[in-house]
């Protein structure tokens, strides 16, 4: 039977989670999107395989959420709702994490609300996103590690189960996003700092290792199974083969995206400061002070979180192939925990001078902590609001009405993914073939002109291309009939080969 004390402890996280979800829902994309958003909206309901690293944890959870959330709208909206729920879970978990670090519910509530109202976090909860789940799993991981440290200080704490649970969550998080691998060093340092003698417990280390390895293995089996014997309608790459599996898991296609963080270091640091101010406003100046307070109050957590933030920031500063703001979600979370600890340190100091009730001072400190985020929330909402964005749905509907029967569409990623959603999830236009750049690679179809030339004699062919030089080459080789815009950057029909010049 659940004790009344547990329910009282759960009230604050639940309330903050509800507020966080309400904020995300108010700004949420109402349905289909472009780019990776549409891919996840299509792949998860089909339990397919996504682009590297495959994100099997997200895909499995998304498939389940698509079933559970069926009463609430189309699959695209359900995947957006899942992102909002993940941010709500992260905000609720932050309340409990900061409460564990400070012993103050009021400051935990402030940190949880502050996290939810931070622009990057708020935005990530408005559309289908693996990073929303990554944030939630990192919160849970940090809470389990802090719980393990605290349990070791209590005679009846049963600490081992906390660390085994953390190993399982770490494995699930690896299966969701490879950013989790950056946490391996800080977690290892934290474990050694909390229990230096753990190296003399090989059986327990093996138990944690088995829990981690088993979890990673189970979730990543989704890739070869859904690409092989139980093939899904949408499969990225060839993960049913040994080489193809590692190509996806190790994200080999993105290897060239890392550059030295020392290149233009001054400019990168300026950009980092600008990002920090954009997310935290005036509290940005207090984040380093918060780290100092964390070193004094929770030194082992300072080691864990400080190394995690540093490693992740350096990686994000070095990565050149993504909407990079999403990669700072972990550091944003960590900064809020530092600010919470700083607020608590202030409560302790002021309480000593005023001899007042710590609870009242903590409530005041929490209010001051979250006040900047609340005050700018109307502006933040305007920035992250996608609730009226129906561009992808309008484009897909218009395109499907335009395409001739049996058409071939030679497209690129941002436009291929919503077309895949319409065809494979909604069952529209099974007669058309959507050939993405990825499709050409996986099916050995050759370059764009080879695909066009192979289909043009027998089927209507349309193109949508991104590269201006490629558009120019198509215009030189083929007679083109723009349909959705002035040139082949938009939906364009290939009419015939151009006659050679006399």
C-alpha positions, 0 to 999 in steps of 0.5 A: 500500500502506498503511504500518504507521505509518498503521495504528498511528495509526488504532488509538487512534481505532478503539478509542475509536470501538468504545467509543463505539458500545458505549456507545450500543448499550447504551442504544439505543432497541430500535426504533420511537420517537415524534416526529421519531425515528419520522419519520426511521425512516420517511422514510430507508428510503423515501428520502422527504423530511423536515420542514424543512430536509429533511435530504437528506444524512441521508436519503441516508445513512440509505437506504444504511445501511438496506440495509447494516445489513439483517442487524441488525434492522428499519428503525427499529433500523437508523436507531438504529444509524446514530446510534450509528455517527455518534457513534462516528465523532465520538468517533474523529475527536475523537481524531485532531483533538485529537492533531493539535492537541496531538501527544498520542495519550493526550490525544486518546483522553481527549477522544474518550472524554470526548465519547462519555460526555458526556450529550447526546452519549451520548443522541444516539447512542441513536435516529435523529437528524440531529444525530448525523450533524451532530456527526460532520461537524463533527468531520471539518470541523474536522480537515480545517481543522486539517490544512490549517493544518498542511500549509501549514507542511510543504514536502510538505504539499499543503495545497490538497486539505485545504481543497477536502475541507473545502468538500465536507464543509461542503456535506454538512453543510449538506445534513444540518442548517442549523446548519452555516450558523453555521460560515460566519463562523468558517471564513472568519475561520480561512481568512483568518487561516491564509492572508491571501494567499488572496484573491489566488488567485481560481482556488483560491477558485473551486475551493473554491466550486464544490466546495461549491456542487456538493455542496449542489446534488447533495444537495438535488436529492433533495427535488424528485426524490423529491417529483416524478418519482420520488415517495416514499411520504412527502413533507413539504410540496411541495418539487417546486415552486419555492416549496415547495422554498424553504419547506422548505430555508429552514425558513420554518415555524420563522421565528417561533421565534427571539427576542432572546438579550437577553430575560431574559439573566440567566436564559438565562446561568444556564440555560447554566451549568447545562447546561454543568455538567450535561454536564461536571461539575467540568471546566466551570470549566476550559473558559474556562481551556482557551480561554485555553490554546488562544489561546496554543497554537493561536491560529488554531484558537482563532479558529475554534472560539471564534467557532463556539462563540459563534455557536452558543450565541447561536443556541441561546439564541435558538431556542424550537422544539426539544429545544434540548440537541441544538443544543449538540453542536458547542460540547460538541465544541469544549469538549473540544478546548479541555480537551485543549489545556489538558491538553497545556499542563499536560503541557508545563509539568510535563514541564519541571519534572520532566524526565520522559518526556512520554508518561507525563505525557500519559497521566496528564493524559489519565486525569485529563481523562476521569476525571470522565466515567468516574466518573459514567458509571453515572449518565449511563447511567441518564439516557440509557438507552432500551433498554427503551423499547418504548412506541411499538411497543406503542402502534402495535400496539394502535392498528392492532388497534383501528382499524376497517377503512377508518378515517381517523385525524386525528392530530398529529405525535408520533403520526402519524410512528410510524403512517406507519412502520407503514403505509409501511415495514412495509406494515401497514393500507394501508386506513387514512388518516393525516391529520396537520396537515401533511397537511391543509396540503399537500392543502388539506383544511381544518381538523380539523372539515372533515376529520371532516365530509368523512369521517364519513358514509362512514368510521370517523373517529378523532382524537388531538389535543394542544391542550386547547382543541381537544379541548374544541371537538371534545367540544362538536361531536361525540359521542366514544368514548374508546378509548385514554384518557379524552378526545381527547388519546388515540385517540378515535372520532368517533361522530356530530355532537351534536344541536343544543340545543333 
